[in-house]
Structure formats: C-alpha cells, structure tokens
Amino acid sequence: MPLLNRRTVAKQLVLAGIASRCTLSGDHSVSSLFASDNSLVPHIPSVREAMEGFVKAKEIPGAVTLVASSEKLLHLDASGYSDLGSGKALQTSDIFWIASMTKPMTGVCVMMLVEAGKLRLDAPISEYLPEMKNLALNDGTPARITLKHLLTHTSGMAELPAGEAYSSKNLKEAAARYAKVKVLFEPGSKWQYSQTSINTAACIVEAVSGKPFDVFLEEKICKPLGMKDTSFYLSESQVQRLAKSYRRTEQGELVEAAIGLLGGKKPTDRDRMPAANGGLFSTAEDYARFARMLLRKGELEGVRILSPESVATFSAPSAGDVVTGFTPGNTWGIGCCIVREPQGVSKDLSPGSYGHGGAYGTQAWIDPVKDRCFVLMTQRANFPNSDASDVRKAFQEKAAQAL
C-alpha cells in the first residue's frame, strides 16, 4: 500500500473512534461520531438509551432510528441485534421488511401517473381494469369504486382467503381474483383497511404504464432517488444484511418468526407478485430519501419525482369524514395516514403530519410543519398494534425533546 494511503486509512481509523459534542437549538443533547469518510454522523443519546432499554427488556431485538430535516441527517443510530442467536449487532445499513410502509410508495406511483394525465383519482377503477366492472355489494348492487377509494381504504373490497392472499405469481393473476371478491359496504361510506384495494391500485399502475409494478417503482422512484437497497426481491448479498424477524412469547422471550407475506418463499424468489400493500424491503437511510423527497415537496438533490401540487394532493385528507385507524385522531390520504389531531403516540407530531407504519413495528412519519421525518426500523411480529407501540412513542418523543 502506498504511504499516502496508509496515512489516510490511519487517520480515518483514529477519527472513527473520536466522539464530539454538538449543539442543536441550545440543547446539548445530540452527539456525533466521525465516520470513516470523516463526515459527522449525529445521534441523540436519549433515543439510543430508550431503544437499548427496549432491547434489554426483550420488547424488540434491535432498532435503527433516523431523523432528518429537508436538508440534512439529524440522527442515525442502531441498537441491539440483527440476529439474537449469533449475537450479531444491528447495523444502520441493515435491511428490514418494511411491510405496509410500501403503501405510501404505491400512492406516489399512482400520483406520478395522475400528474402525467394517465389516471384520475375519481375515475371508476373499471375504466382501467374492465374485469372489475362486475364488483357488487352483497345484495347485487353494482359498486362504483374509484382509485381514491382504493388508496384511502374506503372501497369496501373484501380480502382474499388467507391461503390465496399472496399465492399469485404476479399482479395480473391477483387482479383476476380481486375481480370476484364481494364489496362489503357502499364505497366511500366507511373505512376498512384493505390489502386487496392497495394491490388493485398497483394492478392499475401496471395496466396504464405497461410495466410490471416492481419495474415501475424501481425506474420511477428507487433508482432516481438512489434507494439502492429498496426492492421486492433481494439479492443474495442483500439477504446477508436482512435483520431477522422475531415474535414475543407470553413468557417474554423473543423467538424467530417468518415473514408471513412471503408465503414460505425466500426474499430472493421472484415467482411471487410484487405486493404493493406490503412487500418491500428497505433500509432506514433508503426510506429517509423517499421521506425527504416528500418533505421537500417532491424533489431531492435535483431529482424531481412529483410536483409540489401532487405532493399536496397525496398528503391531503381524502377519506371524507369517516373514522379511520389505526390510532385516534387520524384520517387518510393517497396511500398514507394523516395525523389530523395529534395525541397518544402521535402527540409529538404536528397536525398534517403523514406517513405509515408496518406490521413488524417499522414506522416512517413526515412532519412538514417542523421540517422533520422520523424513520424507525425493527422486526417484531406480534405487536398488539405496531402503530401504537411504546417503541414508536419513545423514539418520536425523545427525538422531539432533543431537537
């Protein structure tokens, strides 16, 4: 190795071990470590302490937490383990199954086509998928379901039987099954979380764009934004960074759990549909790029994904006055939950904040008023309500106090 390179490496190794203090808003509550590239990687000690407490209590195996503004990274940290059996420590670059955090990305795909004049949110879905023209209520009354109904969970579309939900090899095959489900209530009259609805929206993206949904999302969002570890199908090398999933037993122990949506298949297997309702894998830093794009009204680092007007439509209440889940005070936008009245786990967010949680505890929330996005990655299967977890509450609370 040339002398200059050895000196450079030595300097980087020294800097990697140096901790410094930095101040935000007069509060000495954010620490920084020098990364190997000499850049500062800030972390909030109180967030780390809280996450380590949950790990010690066996509430979660580990967590990656990230906070960013529209301009920069404010916090990034990893606590706990990616593999409890081997004691492998969790890294900030580890990959997680993000489950329903896929839904906002599906909503953005739809909004891109709306902006291009190829879709209309208020158009009946049968205009794009003729096979849906026979959807009807239990009494036989035709159901006029719009794209907006699909993305706000007000369509009334029933789910497929458990054994069929993720057995389709592609979305076209799934659409044929969705065309036969019953519609449980008059579209728009009620809110009921519907995986079938979101996947139907992805079927429409395929039909209109002429591209498989996974290809559309990769070409139009992931690649332009530099989200290199976000995909429905992982490579063999990416699987090495996939954090294992766990469930908590009645005895308070964490035991390994499968990713149910995979239907027994591997994350690398491609003979399964790209489930737009919850099939993506990602990292905290990747998803933060998506969140920051929205925080910046559709643009990141010179790359524009949506116009400011389309971001406003995406993040505006679109579910009417119906009561929505999963925590009190919410309404729904185009594939995302919107905090209308902050309370409980959302108390540290501003009205109008929006985002989505995932089944295994992952969370991503965007607060345009405070110019913040919060990303939480963990992999625990059986939270009673992952959106209302103490882990999410503590993360957002400690971060808000520090910043």
Beta strands, then each sheet from edge to edge (+ up, - down):
strand 1: 19-24
strand 2: 27-34
strand 3: 40-43
strand 4: 62-68
strand 5: 73-83
strand 6: 88-89
strand 7: 96-97
strand 8: 246-248
strand 9: 254-256
strand 10: 281-282
strand 11: 299-300
strand 12: 303-304
strand 13: 330-332
strand 14: 337-339
strand 15: 354-357
strand 16: 363-367
strand 17: 372-377
sheet 1: 1+ 2- 3+
sheet 2: 6+ 5- 4+ 17- 16+ 15- 14+ 13-
sheet 3: 7+ 10-
sheet 4: 8+ 9-
sheet 5: 11+ 12-
end
